[in-house]
Amino acid sequence: MRVMVVGGSGFVGRAVVSELLARGHAVRVLTRGTRPRVNGVEWVTGGVEDGPLLERACAGCDAVLYLAGIIAEVRDQTYDRVHREGTVRVLAAARATGVRQWIHMSALGTRADAPSRYHATKWAGEEAVRQSGMAWTIHRPSVIHGTGDGFLGFFERMSRWSPALPLVGGGKTLFQPVWVGDVATAMVRCIDVGASVGRTYDVCGPERWTLRQMLELVLRVTGRSRLLVPVPAPVAWCQAWVAETVLGSWKGRTPPLCRDQLIMLGEDNVGDPSALQTDLGWAASGLEEKLRERWG
Ligand SMILES: NC(=O)c1ccc[n+]([C@@H]2O[C@H](COP(=O)([O-])OP(=O)(O)OC[C@H]3O[C@@H](n4cnc5c(N)ncnc54)[C@H](OP(=O)(O)O)[C@@H]3O)[C@@H](O)[C@H]2O)c1
């Protein structure tokens, strides 16, 4: 099959593209062109806001995998623009060019009344997909880990030089971390499995961990000893505001933390992957096993 991947240049997208290639699919990737490009893929340069280009990008494809997403807003790249408007625009181009299948990357915690704008706009994107009339599947992962990730990878890099790691929200929030290779397998398998059409899957690892437990594991695996320091909410809020203003608005770079992320870090991020296991025969790797392969 010929598959168009929106967001195929990112951390998760690269794993998805390599899984697609391994399974013999022809791959086209839409990218704004700021990241490294791998061989064996047809690259189309542009963003989800480039209306006329989108039909050319979708033409001749059997399926679209939509992974475009942002964790923090930077200038005119808003959550709404990428998660909702981008989905609507690419869906229109896909329908106009006869694409039949749509596999959509959302996130765990997405719901109509979500307090964070990240989740609220992911919900609006999901709604557009559900109303599209295409053969759709929606994936909602918990936090994703693997080489190049911006979450556990961020704390690991910080632990190389810092004597302490911050426990935002006290470190009590629960996650169900899932390995990037397993996320890619789940998405790509849906292309061939009819039972996945019309389904919304929680994409989660086998265990639930608090943020504190995950950071303790990172330190254990890397053999480092660091203090874990709870950061009071008002302090984290001020740090996020400064990071958004200086890095996001002024320098045009993604800040390491933003206020919307703080809202999300205050909510447990766990789910039930059993539907994915039943429909796709999917099994997820444990966090400790993968962190030991990476840093052990
Ligand atoms: N990482 C996680 O823990 C996690 C958890 C749950 C859900 N997700 C979701 O998974 C998806 C991928 O996340 P990731 O961690 O791989 O993020 P990432 O590394 O930052 O990659 C984001 C991708 O989105 C593309 N993109 C962003 N804005 C775009 C625009 N205006 N037009 C076209 N493409 C655009 C980027 O392409 P270019 O920059 O090359 O244009 C890039 O390929 C996102 O939808 C995210 O919300 C991630």
The ligand as an ORCA input file, in Angstrom:
! r2SCAN-3c Opt
* xyz 0 1
  N       5.617     11.677     22.699
  C       4.634     11.320     23.521
  O       4.845     10.941     24.687
  C       3.201     11.354     23.015
  C       2.180     10.862     23.858
  C       0.858     10.891     23.393
  C       0.572     11.367     22.118
  N       1.599     11.841     21.335
  C       1.265     12.348     19.993
  O       2.068     11.666     19.036
  C       2.324     12.532     17.924
  C       3.806     12.566     17.631
  O       4.473     13.085     18.772
  P       6.066     13.155     18.850
  O       6.440     12.942     20.262
  O       6.669     12.317     17.791
  O       6.314     14.702     18.521
  P       7.482     15.379     17.679
  O       8.745     14.589     17.745
  O       7.531     16.790     18.119
  O       6.945     15.319     16.187
  C       5.872     16.116     15.796
  C       5.608     15.896     14.327
  O       4.516     16.747     13.959
  C       4.851     17.442     12.795
  N       4.206     18.749     12.752
  C       4.066     19.652     13.763
  N       3.446     20.751     13.309
  C       3.189     20.541     11.989
  C       2.590     21.318     10.973
  N       2.128     22.558     11.200
  N       2.492     20.780      9.723
  C       2.976     19.526      9.467
  N       3.575     18.755     10.402
  C       3.677     19.262     11.638
  C       6.374     17.601     12.828
  O       6.853     17.728     11.492
  P       7.953     18.790     10.974
  O       8.475     19.529     12.176
  O       8.994     17.961     10.278
  O       7.203     19.638     10.023
  C       6.799     16.270     13.444
  O       6.969     15.301     12.449
  C       1.724     13.883     18.283
  O       0.456     14.004     17.699
  C       1.601     13.825     19.799
  O       0.564     14.656     20.272
  C       2.898     11.837     21.747
*
